């Protein structure tokens, strides 16, 4: 830890590896990051953080937590995947 709320080391390395492994444009939120959010339930309740099938470059698709960009752009309204995939 460099200062309060600032970490250097494995979290940075893990974030780099996750970013390089994913095959989509999105924000994959690591479980250890979620553990540090005290009010994370409210983010799930408001659908700002969702469980989502994240594709990896190795061909595997697995559910992890992700930031729901569409909820931020549309005043909290979450669009079904089929609806925004057509755009």
C-alpha positions in Angstrom: 0.0 0.0 0.0 1.4 3.4 -1.0 -1.3 5.5 0.8 -4.8 5.0 2.1 -7.0 3.5 -0.6 -4.0 3.2 -3.0 -2.5 -0.2 -3.7 0.4 -1.2 -5.9 1.4 -4.7 -6.6 -0.7 -7.8 -7.2 -4.0 -5.9 -7.7 -2.4 -4.0 -10.6 -0.9 -7.2 -12.1 -4.3 -9.1 -11.8 -6.1 -6.2 -13.5 -3.6 -6.2 -16.3 -4.0 -10.0 -16.8 -7.8 -9.8 -16.7 -7.9 -7.0 -19.2 -5.6 -8.9 -21.6 -7.7 -12.1 -21.2 -11.2 -10.7 -22.0 -12.6 -10.5 -25.5 -15.2 -7.8 -25.2 -15.5 -4.1 -24.5 -16.6 -4.0 -20.9 -15.5 -3.6 -17.3 -14.9 -6.9 -15.5 -15.0 -6.3 -11.7 -12.8 -8.7 -9.7 -14.2 -10.3 -6.6 -11.4 -8.9 -4.5 -12.4 -5.5 -5.7 -16.0 -6.1 -4.8 -15.0 -7.2 -1.3 -13.7 -3.6 -0.7 -17.0 -1.9 -1.5 -19.0 -1.6 1.7 -22.3 -0.8 0.0 -22.0 -3.2 -2.9 -25.5 -4.6 -2.4 -27.0 -1.3 -3.5 -25.0 -1.4 -6.7 -26.4 -4.9 -7.4 -30.0 -3.7 -6.4 -29.8 -0.8 -8.8 -28.3 -3.1 -11.5 -25.2 -0.9 -11.8 -23.1 -4.1 -11.2 -24.4 -7.3 -12.8 -23.4 -10.9 -13.1 -22.6 -11.2 -16.8 -21.2 -13.8 -19.2 -17.8 -12.4 -20.1 -16.1 -13.9 -23.1 -12.4 -14.7 -22.9 -9.9 -14.8 -25.8 -9.3 -18.5 -25.0 -12.9 -19.2 -26.0 -14.4 -19.7 -22.5 -17.4 -17.7 -21.5 -18.0 -17.4 -17.8 -20.2 -15.3 -15.5 -18.4 -12.7 -13.4 -19.3 -9.3 -12.1 -19.3 -6.4 -14.6 -20.2 -2.7 -14.7 -23.5 -2.2 -16.4 -22.6 0.7 -18.7 -26.1 1.0 -20.0 -27.6 1.7 -16.6 -25.3 4.8 -16.3 -26.1 6.1 -19.8 -29.9 5.8 -19.5 -30.8 7.0 -16.0 -30.7 3.6 -14.4 -32.8 1.8 -17.1 -31.2 -1.5 -17.9 -31.7 -2.8 -21.5 -32.1 -6.4 -22.3 -29.0 -7.8 -24.1 -30.9 -8.5 -27.3 -32.1 -4.9 -27.5 -28.6 -3.3 -27.3 -26.9 -5.9 -29.4 -29.0 -4.8 -32.4 -27.8 -1.2 -32.1 
